[in-house]
Amino acid sequence: MKENLKGKTALVTGSGSGIGQSISTHLAREGCNLILVGRRVEALEETKARCERFGVEVQIAPADLSDYSSIDSLAAQVKGQIDIFVLNAGISQRATALDTAFEVEEKIMRVDFLSGVYLIKAFRDRILSAPHVQIAVTSSISGLFGFPLRSSYAAAKHAMFGYYESLELENPNIGVTFLIPGRINTRISKSALRADGTPHAEMDPGQAKGMDADKCGAIAVRAIRRRKHRKLIGGSELLMVYIHKWCLPLYYKLSKKISAT
């Protein structure tokens, strides 16, 4: 099924840069009006300028998704029906499980998983009253298996599948699209958290060689438009998904040798 997105309204979290900015731009190209959510107003303004070139309405809604009261304010600020939620905001990790401070693990779970759950509940009544709402969730191939230096990040991404798949099965008017990127050339490795919560502040070589973010966004929006349940996005690193599924011993052997950065 292909959905016409023209005239629809989409709320996109983490839309100031990277995959979120690209998804927002490609939604605008399809004629979709936008509510851009993120922490940095100047970054949201840049995304807004890109999207308005396609003649759509764009609203900026600054919010800190690690603060639930900020999400409450967002829900009160945003009026009208939302047809598409793109839950894209997140932070990654570059530390071993036992070295990572528990407070850092809590933050990653809060931003990457619980903030999206809280946001959906904040819009609960509007979602339930709509004929159809599509929720696109940016997970990761790390949400399909564990990987070194990604324990809490992988846990948060794993949780998305259990929660949003259940949500879709419970509600006939809700469709869920899991966007599952591998290595995409964004700044996510620079903002990833170390064991003590400080930024990794480095562009990982593997990340730098990843798929262009604009191409990722185009693929993501095509999956949303077609209401696909799951869409893998990336390059040769996606082979690990199939190796994990069909040859688990080989996965364990390879995952210990592949660079986590």
NORDA-V478177 format. One line per field, one symbol per residue. ss: DSSP state (@ for helix, = for strand, . for the rest). A space follows every 50 residues. Layout:
ss: ???
This chain:
ss: ........=====....@@@@@@@@@@@@...======..@@@@@@@@@@ @@.....=====.....@@@@@@@@@@......====.....=....... .@@@@@@@@@@@@@@@@@@@@@.@@@@@@...======..@@@....... @@@@@@@@@@@@@@@@@@@@...========..==..@@@@.=.....=. ....@@@@..==@@@@@@@@@@@@@....====..@@@@@@@@@@@.@@@ @@@@@......
